[in-house]
């Protein structure tokens, strides 16, 4: 399905001349997202764990 599938899933590609980042640069950028003011946590996982997304109330000090 190629580009049609990309359009259906919202996949976007960078413009020409954009150099890809190394694995280390991507990991560093993702871990830099962590902080006390964000409602998520980026951490090292194992290949067996894979990736997951959990939605729920903030657990960092909110007494909502």
Biopython code that builds the backbone (N, CA, C, O; Angstrom):
import numpy as np
from Bio.PDB.StructureBuilder import StructureBuilder

atoms = [
    (1, "UNK", "N", (0.812, -1.201, 0.000)),
    (1, "UNK", "CA", (0.000, 0.000, 0.000)),
    (1, "UNK", "C", (0.853, 1.261, 0.000)),
    (1, "UNK", "O", (0.378, 2.313, -0.427)),
    (2, "UNK", "N", (2.080, 1.188, 0.459)),
    (2, "UNK", "CA", (3.002, 2.307, 0.336)),
    (2, "UNK", "C", (2.504, 3.604, 0.939)),
    (2, "UNK", "O", (2.105, 3.660, 2.102)),
    (3, "UNK", "N", (2.536, 4.636, 0.132)),
    (3, "UNK", "CA", (2.191, 5.986, 0.609)),
    (3, "UNK", "C", (0.725, 6.115, 1.031)),
    (3, "UNK", "O", (0.399, 6.938, 1.887)),
    (4, "UNK", "N", (-0.141, 5.325, 0.449)),
    (4, "UNK", "CA", (-1.548, 5.362, 0.867)),
    (4, "UNK", "C", (-1.647, 4.933, 2.331)),
    (4, "UNK", "O", (-2.337, 5.574, 3.124)),
    (5, "UNK", "N", (-0.959, 3.855, 2.683)),
    (5, "UNK", "CA", (-0.967, 3.387, 4.069)),
    (5, "UNK", "C", (-0.358, 4.445, 4.982)),
    (5, "UNK", "O", (-0.868, 4.686, 6.076)),
    (6, "UNK", "N", (0.736, 5.083, 4.539)),
    (6, "UNK", "CA", (1.351, 6.156, 5.319)),
    (6, "UNK", "C", (0.354, 7.281, 5.574)),
    (6, "UNK", "O", (0.299, 7.827, 6.676)),
    (7, "UNK", "N", (-0.421, 7.624, 4.576)),
    (7, "UNK", "CA", (-1.409, 8.690, 4.736)),
    (7, "UNK", "C", (-2.495, 8.275, 5.725)),
    (7, "UNK", "O", (-2.956, 9.090, 6.524)),
    (8, "UNK", "N", (-2.902, 7.012, 5.670)),
    (8, "UNK", "CA", (-3.950, 6.533, 6.565)),
    (8, "UNK", "C", (-3.468, 6.484, 8.022)),
    (8, "UNK", "O", (-4.246, 6.728, 8.944)),
    (9, "UNK", "N", (-2.193, 6.170, 8.220)),
    (9, "UNK", "CA", (-1.661, 6.056, 9.583)),
    (9, "UNK", "C", (-1.036, 7.345, 10.088)),
    (9, "UNK", "O", (-0.643, 7.425, 11.252)),
    (10, "UNK", "N", (-0.940, 8.350, 9.239)),
    (10, "UNK", "CA", (-0.379, 9.628, 9.667)),
    (10, "UNK", "C", (1.138, 9.679, 9.645)),
    (10, "UNK", "O", (1.735, 10.572, 10.247)),
    (11, "UNK", "N", (1.773, 8.732, 8.958)),
    (11, "UNK", "CA", (3.231, 8.717, 8.871)),
    (11, "UNK", "C", (3.707, 9.906, 8.061)),
    (11, "UNK", "O", (3.186, 10.199, 6.985)),
    (12, "UNK", "N", (4.706, 10.582, 8.599)),
    (12, "UNK", "CA", (5.286, 11.730, 7.896)),
    (12, "UNK", "C", (6.783, 11.512, 7.745)),
    (12, "UNK", "O", (7.410, 10.876, 8.593)),
    (13, "UNK", "N", (7.351, 12.030, 6.682)),
    (13, "UNK", "CA", (8.765, 11.896, 6.401)),
    (13, "UNK", "C", (9.409, 13.269, 6.391)),
    (13, "UNK", "O", (8.760, 14.250, 6.027)),
    (14, "UNK", "N", (10.686, 13.361, 6.786)),
    (14, "UNK", "CA", (11.368, 14.659, 6.777)),
    (14, "UNK", "C", (11.619, 15.138, 5.357)),
    (14, "UNK", "O", (11.626, 14.353, 4.409)),
    (15, "UNK", "N", (11.822, 16.431, 5.232)),
    (15, "UNK", "CA", (12.144, 16.994, 3.930)),
    (15, "UNK", "C", (13.522, 16.551, 3.474)),
    (15, "UNK", "O", (14.279, 15.961, 4.244)),
    (16, "UNK", "N", (13.843, 16.833, 2.239)),
    (16, "UNK", "CA", (15.141, 16.453, 1.703)),
    (16, "UNK", "C", (16.273, 17.170, 2.430)),
    (16, "UNK", "O", (16.105, 18.293, 2.907)),
    (17, "UNK", "N", (17.408, 16.521, 2.509)),
    (17, "UNK", "CA", (18.572, 17.124, 3.133)),
    (17, "UNK", "C", (18.630, 17.005, 4.653)),
    (17, "UNK", "O", (19.548, 17.537, 5.277)),
    (18, "UNK", "N", (17.678, 16.324, 5.247)),
    (18, "UNK", "CA", (17.676, 16.144, 6.699)),
    (18, "UNK", "C", (18.451, 14.877, 7.022)),
    (18, "UNK", "O", (18.094, 13.786, 6.577)),
    (19, "UNK", "N", (19.514, 15.032, 7.800)),
    (19, "UNK", "CA", (20.351, 13.879, 8.147)),
    (19, "UNK", "C", (19.701, 13.093, 9.288)),
    (19, "UNK", "O", (19.221, 13.699, 10.246)),
    (20, "UNK", "N", (19.676, 11.771, 9.208)),
    (20, "UNK", "CA", (19.122, 10.975, 10.304)),
    (20, "UNK", "C", (20.029, 11.036, 11.527)),
    (20, "UNK", "O", (21.243, 11.203, 11.407)),
    (21, "UNK", "N", (19.427, 10.899, 12.702)),
    (21, "UNK", "CA", (20.193, 10.888, 13.941)),
    (21, "UNK", "C", (20.710, 9.489, 14.215)),
    (21, "UNK", "O", (20.145, 8.500, 13.748)),
    (22, "UNK", "N", (21.794, 9.416, 14.979)),
    (22, "UNK", "CA", (22.303, 8.119, 15.396)),
    (22, "UNK", "C", (21.408, 7.573, 16.505)),
    (22, "UNK", "O", (20.619, 8.311, 17.095)),
    (23, "UNK", "N", (21.533, 6.298, 16.777)),
    (23, "UNK", "CA", (20.763, 5.674, 17.856)),
    (23, "UNK", "C", (21.042, 6.365, 19.180)),
    (23, "UNK", "O", (20.121, 6.614, 19.957)),
    (24, "UNK", "N", (22.296, 6.674, 19.441)),
    (24, "UNK", "CA", (22.672, 7.338, 20.689)),
    (24, "UNK", "C", (22.025, 8.718, 20.792)),
    (24, "UNK", "O", (21.563, 9.103, 21.867)),
    (25, "UNK", "N", (21.985, 9.466, 19.690)),
    (25, "UNK", "CA", (21.362, 10.790, 19.705)),
    (25, "UNK", "C", (19.859, 10.700, 19.976)),
    (25, "UNK", "O", (19.309, 11.526, 20.705)),
    (26, "UNK", "N", (19.202, 9.711, 19.396)),
    (26, "UNK", "CA", (17.762, 9.531, 19.615)),
    (26, "UNK", "C", (17.504, 9.150, 21.070)),
    (26, "UNK", "O", (16.606, 9.707, 21.701)),
    (27, "UNK", "N", (18.278, 8.208, 21.614)),
    (27, "UNK", "CA", (18.119, 7.802, 23.015)),
    (27, "UNK", "C", (18.329, 8.984, 23.954)),
    (27, "UNK", "O", (17.564, 9.173, 24.900)),
    (28, "UNK", "N", (19.362, 9.778, 23.693)),
    (28, "UNK", "CA", (19.658, 10.937, 24.528)),
    (28, "UNK", "C", (18.502, 11.934, 24.494)),
    (28, "UNK", "O", (18.112, 12.478, 25.527)),
    (29, "UNK", "N", (17.960, 12.169, 23.306)),
    (29, "UNK", "CA", (16.838, 13.104, 23.183)),
    (29, "UNK", "C", (15.601, 12.583, 23.911)),
    (29, "UNK", "O", (14.896, 13.360, 24.554)),
    (30, "UNK", "N", (15.327, 11.281, 23.822)),
    (30, "UNK", "CA", (14.160, 10.719, 24.509)),
    (30, "UNK", "C", (14.318, 10.796, 26.025)),
    (30, "UNK", "O", (13.376, 11.167, 26.724)),
    (31, "UNK", "N", (15.492, 10.450, 26.538)),
    (31, "UNK", "CA", (15.704, 10.508, 27.986)),
    (31, "UNK", "C", (15.690, 11.945, 28.493)),
    (31, "UNK", "O", (15.389, 12.180, 29.663)),
    (32, "UNK", "N", (16.009, 12.904, 27.638)),
    (32, "UNK", "CA", (15.977, 14.312, 28.030)),
    (32, "UNK", "C", (14.545, 14.801, 28.259)),
    (32, "UNK", "O", (14.346, 15.850, 28.871)),
    (33, "UNK", "N", (13.553, 14.061, 27.779)),
    (33, "UNK", "CA", (12.155, 14.436, 27.986)),
    (33, "UNK", "C", (11.706, 14.231, 29.429)),
    (33, "UNK", "O", (10.737, 14.847, 29.872)),
    (34, "UNK", "N", (12.410, 13.364, 30.165)),
    (34, "UNK", "CA", (12.049, 13.108, 31.564)),
    (34, "UNK", "C", (12.181, 14.370, 32.399)),
    (34, "UNK", "O", (13.003, 15.240, 32.109)),
    (35, "UNK", "N", (11.379, 14.458, 33.415)),
    (35, "UNK", "CA", (11.466, 15.583, 34.332)),
    (35, "UNK", "C", (10.325, 15.542, 35.316)),
    (35, "UNK", "O", (9.372, 14.784, 35.138)),
    (36, "UNK", "N", (10.412, 16.359, 36.366)),
    (36, "UNK", "CA", (9.376, 16.349, 37.395)),
    (36, "UNK", "C", (8.052, 16.964, 36.942)),
    (36, "UNK", "O", (7.025, 16.754, 37.587)),
    (37, "UNK", "N", (8.062, 17.714, 35.852)),
    (37, "UNK", "CA", (6.855, 18.421, 35.423)),
    (37, "UNK", "C", (6.146, 17.756, 34.248)),
    (37, "UNK", "O", (5.271, 18.370, 33.638)),
    (38, "UNK", "N", (6.497, 16.526, 33.921)),
    (38, "UNK", "CA", (5.846, 15.836, 32.811)),
    (38, "UNK", "C", (5.055, 14.644, 33.333)),
    (38, "UNK", "O", (5.480, 13.993, 34.288)),
    (39, "UNK", "N", (3.905, 14.348, 32.721)),
    (39, "UNK", "CA", (3.059, 13.254, 33.203)),
    (39, "UNK", "C", (3.452, 11.888, 32.635)),
    (39, "UNK", "O", (2.607, 11.002, 32.506)),
    (40, "UNK", "N", (4.723, 11.720, 32.300)),
    (40, "UNK", "CA", (5.180, 10.446, 31.759)),
    (40, "UNK", "C", (6.617, 10.209, 32.192)),
    (40, "UNK", "O", (7.270, 11.087, 32.755)),
    (41, "UNK", "N", (7.093, 8.998, 31.917)),
    (41, "UNK", "CA", (8.460, 8.647, 32.259)),
    (41, "UNK", "C", (9.043, 7.839, 31.115)),
    (41, "UNK", "O", (8.421, 6.888, 30.640)),
    (42, "UNK", "N", (10.231, 8.211, 30.673)),
    (42, "UNK", "CA", (10.958, 7.456, 29.670)),
    (42, "UNK", "C", (12.046, 6.692, 30.414)),
    (42, "UNK", "O", (12.829, 7.285, 31.156)),
    (43, "UNK", "N", (12.096, 5.388, 30.217)),
    (43, "UNK", "CA", (13.079, 4.584, 30.932)),
    (43, "UNK", "C", (13.602, 3.476, 30.044)),
    (43, "UNK", "O", (13.015, 3.156, 29.010)),
    (44, "UNK", "N", (14.716, 2.892, 30.464)),
    (44, "UNK", "CA", (15.247, 1.724, 29.768)),
    (44, "UNK", "C", (14.312, 0.552, 30.005)),
    (44, "UNK", "O", (13.836, 0.337, 31.120)),
    (45, "UNK", "N", (14.060, -0.183, 28.977)),
    (45, "UNK", "CA", (13.270, -1.397, 29.099)),
    (45, "UNK", "C", (14.048, -2.544, 28.490)),
    (45, "UNK", "O", (15.110, -2.341, 27.903)),
    (46, "UNK", "N", (13.531, -3.725, 28.626)),
    (46, "UNK", "CA", (14.173, -4.879, 28.005)),
    (46, "UNK", "C", (13.463, -5.188, 26.697)),
    (46, "UNK", "O", (12.311, -4.796, 26.514)),
    (47, "UNK", "N", (14.130, -5.884, 25.785)),
    (47, "UNK", "CA", (13.455, -6.262, 24.534)),
    (47, "UNK", "C", (12.182, -7.074, 24.792)),
    (47, "UNK", "O", (11.232, -7.000, 24.013)),
    (48, "UNK", "N", (12.161, -7.846, 25.877)),
    (48, "UNK", "CA", (10.978, -8.639, 26.198)),
    (48, "UNK", "C", (9.793, -7.740, 26.571)),
    (48, "UNK", "O", (8.647, -8.062, 26.257)),
    (49, "UNK", "N", (10.069, -6.615, 27.241)),
    (49, "UNK", "CA", (9.000, -5.691, 27.630)),
    (49, "UNK", "C", (8.388, -4.986, 26.439)),
    (49, "UNK", "O", (7.174, -4.782, 26.399)),
    (50, "UNK", "N", (9.201, -4.610, 25.469)),
    (50, "UNK", "CA", (8.698, -3.840, 24.346)),
    (50, "UNK", "C", (8.344, -2.426, 24.797)),
    (50, "UNK", "O", (8.910, -1.918, 25.764)),
    (51, "UNK", "N", (7.416, -1.802, 24.102)),
    (51, "UNK", "CA", (6.990, -0.449, 24.446)),
    (51, "UNK", "C", (5.558, -0.501, 24.944)),
    (51, "UNK", "O", (4.766, -1.331, 24.497)),
    (52, "UNK", "N", (5.234, 0.377, 25.861)),
    (52, "UNK", "CA", (3.859, 0.433, 26.340)),
    (52, "UNK", "C", (3.479, 1.873, 26.653)),
    (52, "UNK", "O", (4.331, 2.739, 26.851)),
    (53, "UNK", "N", (2.207, 2.090, 26.691)),
    (53, "UNK", "CA", (1.664, 3.402, 27.020)),
    (53, "UNK", "C", (0.610, 3.184, 28.078)),
    (53, "UNK", "O", (-0.302, 2.376, 27.899)),
    (54, "UNK", "N", (0.728, 3.892, 29.170)),
    (54, "UNK", "CA", (-0.276, 3.780, 30.223)),
    (54, "UNK", "C", (-0.922, 5.144, 30.413)),
    (54, "UNK", "O", (-0.232, 6.153, 30.554)),
    (55, "UNK", "N", (-2.213, 5.167, 30.417)),
    (55, "UNK", "CA", (-2.937, 6.410, 30.648)),
    (55, "UNK", "C", (-3.619, 6.335, 32.009)),
    (55, "UNK", "O", (-4.216, 5.318, 32.362)),
    (56, "UNK", "N", (-3.525, 7.387, 32.743)),
    (56, "UNK", "CA", (-4.133, 7.429, 34.058)),
    (56, "UNK", "C", (-3.885, 8.767, 34.698)),
    (56, "UNK", "O", (-3.284, 9.648, 34.082)),
    (57, "UNK", "N", (-4.331, 8.937, 35.912)),
    (57, "UNK", "CA", (-4.107, 10.217, 36.576)),
    (57, "UNK", "C", (-2.630, 10.427, 36.870)),
    (57, "UNK", "O", (-1.895, 9.458, 37.058)),
    (58, "UNK", "N", (-2.190, 11.670, 36.912)),
    (58, "UNK", "CA", (-0.787, 11.946, 37.225)),
    (58, "UNK", "C", (-0.417, 11.385, 38.585)),
    (58, "UNK", "O", (-1.217, 11.436, 39.519)),
    (59, "UNK", "N", (0.774, 10.857, 38.701)),
    (59, "UNK", "CA", (1.197, 10.280, 39.976)),
    (59, "UNK", "C", (2.322, 11.086, 40.604)),
    (59, "UNK", "O", (3.015, 10.591, 41.493)),
    (60, "UNK", "N", (2.513, 12.314, 40.157)),
    (60, "UNK", "CA", (3.617, 13.103, 40.683)),
    (60, "UNK", "C", (3.116, 14.274, 41.520)),
    (60, "UNK", "O", (3.309, 15.436, 41.160)),
    (61, "UNK", "N", (2.483, 13.963, 42.623)),
    (61, "UNK", "CA", (2.112, 14.991, 43.582)),
    (61, "UNK", "C", (0.711, 15.544, 43.453)),
    (61, "UNK", "O", (0.311, 16.375, 44.268)),
    (62, "UNK", "N", (-0.047, 15.118, 42.466)),
    (62, "UNK", "CA", (-1.413, 15.628, 42.310)),
    (62, "UNK", "C", (-2.342, 14.914, 43.286)),
    (62, "UNK", "O", (-2.302, 13.689, 43.403)),
    (63, "UNK", "N", (-3.159, 15.663, 43.971)),
    (63, "UNK", "CA", (-4.115, 15.082, 44.919)),
    (63, "UNK", "C", (-5.546, 15.176, 44.404)),
    (63, "UNK", "O", (-6.501, 15.085, 45.175)),
    (64, "UNK", "N", (-5.685, 15.362, 43.077)),
    (64, "UNK", "CA", (-6.930, 15.574, 42.392)),
    (64, "UNK", "C", (-8.094, 14.918, 42.905)),
    (64, "UNK", "O", (-9.183, 15.071, 42.351)),
]
sb = StructureBuilder()
sb.init_structure("model")
sb.init_model(0)
sb.init_chain("A")
sb.init_seg("    ")
for serial, (resi, resn, name, xyz) in enumerate(atoms, 1):
    if name == "N":
        sb.init_residue(resn, " ", resi, " ")
    sb.init_atom(name, np.array(xyz, "f"), 0.0, 1.0, " ", f" {name:<3s}", serial, name[0])
structure = sb.get_structure()
